[in-house]
Amino acid sequence: MDRDYDLKKLIKFALIHDLGEIDAGDTFLYDTNRKSAATLERVCVERLSNTDGNTIEDLVSLWDEQELGTSKEAKLLKIVDRLLPFMHNLSSKGRAWKDNNICKSQVVSAHLFIENE
């Protein structure tokens, strides 16, 4: 993978990637409704992009790019975003996984995309 990242774009992605959760809420990685979360989050991002206080002209297209993982910066952010909770679970001996009855195959499946990046 080419590791020459557009740092400005990467920072923008990091700052905006959870904006949709303002309205939609944070969907647990292993939630059965996870696939519909992006649709609800995008509605929020569209709403925010149309507010008078928004200064990011390309907010929706930036959010779409990071959500779909179409650039190397978006792929890197997705990996970091997925690895931080994973590492937290490792340090807590899998507490969140145990509390939510998450099995190893679910964890492996949710992180499989990282292997190819």
N, C-alpha and C positions, 0 to 999 in steps of 0.2 A: 504494500500500500504506500502511495506517495505521502510522505509525512511533512510536506511543505504546506502548512495550513494558513488560511487567511484568518489571522488572529482577530481582527475586527469582526468578521462574520461569526466566528466561534463564540466570541463574547456576546454578540447580539443574540445568538441562538440560546446561550445559557441564560440570558436575562428574560427572554420571552417564552421559553418552551413550556412553562407552567401557567401562563396567563389564562388559558382556557379553563383552568381549574377554578378560577374565581367564581364562575357561574355553575360549572358542571360538577365541581368537587373533585377530589383526588381519588381516582379509581385504583383499587388494589391490583397489583400486577396479576394476581391469580384469580381475579373476579371473573365470573362467567359472562358478565356484561362488558368486559374490557373492550371488545371490538367496536361497540357503539360509542365509547367514550370520546373518541376523536371527533366524531360528528357533532356531539354536544359542545365540546371544547371549541371547535371551529366557529360555531355560532357566537360564542362569547368573544373570540378574537375579532370577528367581523364587527361586532358591536363596539368593542374598544377602539378599533381602527377608525370608526366613524365619530368618535367623541372629539369635542373641541380641544381637549388637552393632549391628544395624540400627536407626537412629533416624529413618529416613524412612518414615513410615507409608504413603505413597502411592507408594513406589518403582516398583512395576511399572507403575502407570498413568502416572506421569511418564515413565518410559522408553518406554512404548508411544506416548505423545503425541509425544515428540521423534523417535522412530523413524519414525512415520507422517507426521510433518510436518503435524499437524492444526491448529496454532496459528501465529500470526505469529512468536512466539518460537522455535518449533521450525523454522520456515522460515528464519529468520535464522541460527540455529545451523548448519543444514545448508549454507547458503551459505558461512559463514565456514569451516566444517570442510572444505568442498570447495575453497575458494579458497586456503587456506594451502599445501597441496601443489602446487597449480597455480602459484602465485607462486614457490615453491621451484624448480620445474622451469624456469620462465622464467629465473630468475637463474642456474641451472646449465646453461643452453643445452639444456634437455630431457634431461639425463643419465638420469634414471630412466625416461623414456619410451623413449629409445634403448636402454638396458640391457635393457628388457623388450619390445622390439619393438612399442611402442604407436604406432599411426598417428593422424594428425590427426582422422580421422572418429571414432575411439574417444574422443578427448579432447573433441571438440565434443559428442558424444552424452552423455557423462557430465556435462557442465556445462550442457546445454540448458535444464534446469529453471530456472536462474537468470534467464534472459531474461524469464520471466513473473512474477518476484517483485518 
